Amino acid sequence: QVQLRESGGGSVQAGGSLRLSCATSGYPFTSYCMGWFRQAPGKEREGVAHIDSDGVTSYADSVKGRFTISKDNAKNTLYLQMNSLKPEDTAVYYCAADPVVGETCESGVRIWGQGTQVTVSS
């Protein structure tokens, strides 16, 4: 059974840091592209950070320089280090996995975690 389970969310003051983790099981972790998404109340879900199966990363402009995505293949775990947090970072954060098909991250069969709440107060 494929599972993605996020943890590490919580409440923090602006300028603080949090580290999210996404523990995965039930699929070949190293053969998937992984990403973090977030959804704030009343807004659409948006991509935050992405890491492909080769470890190449990309970030939304709003988090560049503040967030770092990484993964530990030995632990089948994805991370998101979030520094210099702002109130506008408040959202439910989701991890997601896309299988690699050929040389493409196939988002059409994306697997989602259940989400973890991050609240940043001013």
C-alpha positions in Angstrom: 0.0 0.0 0.0 1.4 3.4 -1.0 1.6 5.8 1.8 2.9 9.4 2.2 2.8 10.7 5.8 3.7 14.3 6.5 4.9 15.5 9.9 6.6 18.5 11.5 3.9 21.1 11.0 2.9 23.5 13.8 2.7 27.1 14.9 5.6 29.5 14.8 6.2 33.2 14.9 7.3 35.1 11.8 11.0 34.7 11.2 11.0 31.3 12.7 11.8 27.9 11.2 10.1 24.5 10.7 11.2 21.3 9.1 8.6 19.2 7.5 9.1 15.5 6.8 7.3 13.1 4.5 7.8 9.4 5.3 6.9 7.2 2.3 6.3 3.5 1.8 4.9 1.1 -0.6 6.6 2.3 -3.8 10.2 2.7 -5.2 11.1 6.1 -3.6 14.2 6.6 -5.8 12.1 6.2 -9.0 9.8 9.1 -8.2 9.9 12.8 -8.4 8.8 14.4 -5.2 7.3 17.7 -4.3 5.8 19.9 -1.6 2.6 21.8 -2.2 0.5 24.1 0.0 -3.1 25.3 0.2 -4.1 28.4 2.2 -7.7 29.0 3.2 -9.7 30.2 0.2 -6.8 29.7 -2.2 -5.9 27.0 -4.7 -3.2 24.5 -4.0 0.2 25.7 -5.2 3.6 24.1 -5.8 6.3 25.1 -3.3 9.3 23.0 -4.1 10.2 20.0 -6.3 13.0 17.5 -6.5 13.4 15.0 -9.3 14.8 11.5 -9.1 18.3 12.8 -9.9 18.1 15.3 -7.0 17.6 18.4 -9.2 15.5 21.0 -7.2 13.2 23.9 -8.1 11.3 26.3 -6.0 8.4 28.8 -6.3 9.6 32.3 -6.4 7.8 33.1 -3.1 10.0 30.7 -1.2 13.4 30.9 -3.0 16.2 31.5 -0.6 14.1 30.5 2.4 13.0 26.9 1.8 15.1 23.9 1.0 13.8 20.6 -0.3 15.8 17.5 0.2 15.4 13.7 0.4 17.1 10.8 2.1 16.8 7.8 -0.2 18.0 5.4 2.5 15.1 6.5 4.7 12.6 7.0 1.9 11.9 10.4 3.4 11.4 13.8 1.9 12.1 17.0 3.8 11.2 20.7 3.6 13.4 23.1 5.7 11.5 26.3 6.0 13.4 29.4 7.4 12.4 33.0 7.7 8.8 32.1 7.8 6.2 34.7 7.0 2.5 34.9 7.8 1.7 34.3 4.2 3.3 30.9 4.4 0.4 29.8 6.6 -1.2 26.8 4.8 -1.7 23.1 4.8 1.4 21.6 3.4 1.2 18.4 1.3 3.9 16.1 -0.1 3.4 14.4 -3.4 5.0 11.8 -5.5 5.0 11.5 -9.3 6.4 8.3 -11.0 9.1 8.8 -13.5 7.9 7.6 -16.9 10.8 7.7 -19.4 12.4 11.0 -18.5 9.2 12.7 -17.3 7.7 13.2 -13.9 4.2 11.9 -14.6 1.9 14.2 -12.6 -1.2 12.5 -13.9 -0.9 9.7 -11.4 0.3 11.8 -8.5 0.2 10.4 -5.0 -0.7 12.8 -2.2 -0.1 12.8 1.5 -2.8 13.9 4.0 -1.2 17.2 4.8 0.2 19.0 7.8 -0.8 22.5 9.0 1.7 25.3 9.2 0.7 28.5 11.0 2.9 31.5 11.1 1.9 34.4 13.3 3.0 38.0 13.0 
